[in-house]
Amino acid sequence: MSRNRPRPLVSAATLKNAYDRRSFLISAGGASVGTLLAARMAFIAIVENEKYKVEAESNRVNLSLIPPRRGWILDRNGSPLASNRADFRVDIIPERMQDPAAEIGALAKLLALEPDKVGDLLDKVEKSRGYAPVEVANGLNYDQFAAVSVRLPDLPGVVPQRGFSRYYPTGPSVGHLIGYVGPASAEEYEKDHDPLLITPGFKVGKDGLEKDFEQQLRGVPGARRVEVTAQGRIVRELETRDDVQGQPIKLTIDGPLQDFAARRTGLQSGAVVVIDCHTGGVLAMTSMPAFDPNSFVGGIGRLRWKMLNENDHIPLLNKSVRGLYPPGSTVKPLATLALQQAGVAPDEHVFCPGGYRLGNRFFRCDAVHGSVDMPTAIEKSCNTYFWTMAHRVGYDAIAPIAKLMGLGHEFELPGTPQRYGTVPDSAWKMRRYDQQWTDADSLNAVIGQGYVLVSPLQLAVMVSRIASGHALRPSLLFGHSKPIGADLPFTAEQLAVTRSGMYRVVNGAGTARGARIQIGDIEMAGKTGTAQVRKLVNRGHVADWASRDHSLFVCYAPAAAPRYAMAVVIEHGGFGASAAAPIAKDVMTYLFDPPTALDTLHRLEKEWGGTPPQRMARQYADYVGEAGFEAPPPATLDIQRPSGIDAESRGAAPEMPEPVGRASPAAQAPAASPTPTGGTP
């Protein structure tokens, strides 16, 4: 049985009361929320006004760094060996890319990138960290730049820019001397987290002088403020602070001479070093074949790098300071100075029957020279004479003079990591091999074989000291020449004997008669050398390039009043100085008679297939073709390439620079460097 509960009475009054209560609660809640929102808005608008103003401004305004232009590297005449040129380029920031493979593929079509370049970019993107940019291409024309710019909405992370890139007017002629630049690596950024290092387009020195003088050459970055949309499109430029270009570096190098010496090396592998006998300034220091530093500016491709590494002429080695070679007979002049100090009379004669017997072994000379004295021994390069005298006085009496003349030393030259080489003696052999020095060791060492190893730079220093009579110290920075060294411990008569022999090598019946120069009354003195690579029955020309002897030649001119000293080393050039002496002759001719030397160079370059950059372009095209890719078009033969710093820029004999320390105070002051600009010289 259910109980009926009475229903509550609902009247107009009760309904009104319920409605009022609910309205009050809702109104109170709304007022509370409104009060909180108003308070929060007031807090944001007043207390945190500056914070959100900055954030809003950062959304509207984009602030970016402008990479500074690098300081120029100048030759002694103020012409640029390394400068900057305006260009268009495209970079990518991997962190901002949505589909790297698709975007790089699109860029490859727009910019006509080579297949190996595409592969390199994909590898770099995969290995990149953070917002470090990767350069896609530089030196673009305006049409290419515009084609990428209009596609930016479909290419997130792609950054086209206008700026400056490093430029080396003479390319491979200065590759090893100057070095090269490239994008900063992730490891370099991790060291100090400098935002400049990940700024698109910024490059750092990677080798040579570019690396050694990085802080001086770098400069101060600029900044650019632009108004952008929410999608990042630039609306207008608001403000720009210009960058400050890096400081220039001025070298003792003679730019046109450097270019001529490098190009005159031709198809050979070797080095040429020229030193001013009055100051010790290095006028040229080449190593060929070399790499083109311009190809490293945007990052070198894998195929080009592989090609350089596989070349048996080793273009990545700076042979002028890191190549070590037996000096052969080029050390015989210094041996005569040591022999004179040991009491050997210059007019004492030794009979050469074609060799020298030591115990049961017969050391064979290159010819039967008959009776020879000291100057004639240099002129004829008679091994028998030097074997006889070295056996008499011992090589321990010669080694100190070799070191005094610069062999076995590392010199204070920036950007040139060197190798000491070896000037052996009895103490050295005991330390190195725990063996006694033998008479056979003396016979080998006195003619520049056996344990003796030197660099082309050391040979150039040696001949500059013989020519000047001073312990010259080579220098590379113009206006910072090292003090003229002390007089060498030889009498004028002793030096005259050695110089007489070297004069007769070229101008008498010596071993370099073909290197005689015909420029008025200017004559050259020198000494040939052959560095035996392996023991051969036939010391002449052999088919296997790597089995041939090295060819060396040292010289100075004018013979009567030495001003320039030179060393030329040609790897596997063959017996005698048949490869090195003609190069030295033409380089020395260029110093006194540029038009004549240029005529010879142009004729030879036509036979060789063009200048070094042109030959390298064809070599790369062939290499790429063999790798199965479409080869780039070969360079055309155009020998006349005036740039103001190449060999052709010198149409007349140069004025000889005044020797530091021997001129008037005005002449001693270094010439003022021109104010460098950012564009192409």
Salt bridges, closest charged atoms under 4 A:
ASP20 OD2 - LYS16 NZ 3.21
GLU57 OE2 - ARG60 NH2 2.71
GLU57 OE2 - ARG225 NH2 3.55
ASP91 OD2 - ARG89 NE 3.27
ASP120 OD1 - ARG302 NE 2.63
ASP123 OD2 - ARG302 NH2 2.45
GLU135 OE1 - LYS203 NZ 2.43
ASP154 OD2 - ARG151 NE 3.79
GLU187 OE2 - ARG129 NH2 3.69
GLU188 OE1 - LYS206 NZ 3.06
GLU190 OE1 - HIS193 NE2 3.66
ASP194 OD2 - ARG218 NH1 3.96
GLU210 OE1 - ARG70 NH2 3.02
GLU210 OE2 - ARG166 NE 2.88
GLU214 OE1 - ARG70 NH1 3.03
GLU214 OE2 - ARG218 NE 2.87
GLU227 OE1 - ARG60 NH1 3.47
GLU227 OE1 - ARG236 NE 2.60
GLU237 OE1 - ARG224 NE 3.75
GLU239 OE1 - ARG225 NH1 3.35
ASP243 OD2 - ARG69 NE 3.12
ASP254 OD1 - ARG650 NH1 2.94
ASP259 OD2 - ARG263 NH1 2.98
ASP276 OD1 - ARG563 NE 2.96
GLU310 OE2 - LYS306 NZ 2.53
ASP312 OD1 - HIS313 ND1 2.83
GLU348 OE2 - ARG392 NH2 2.59
GLU379 OE1 - ARG504 NH2 2.82
ASP425 OD2 - LYS403 NZ 3.75
ASP439 OD2 - HIS391 NE2 3.30
ASP441 OD2 - LYS429 NZ 2.55
ASP487 OD1 - HIS470 ND1 2.82
ASP549 OD2 - ARG539 NE 2.92
ASP586 OD2 - ARG264 NE 2.60
GLU605 OE1 - ARG263 NH2 2.90
GLU607 OE2 - ARG603 NH1 3.77
GLU648 OE2 - ARG263 NH2 2.73
GLU648 OE2 - HIS602 NE2 2.78
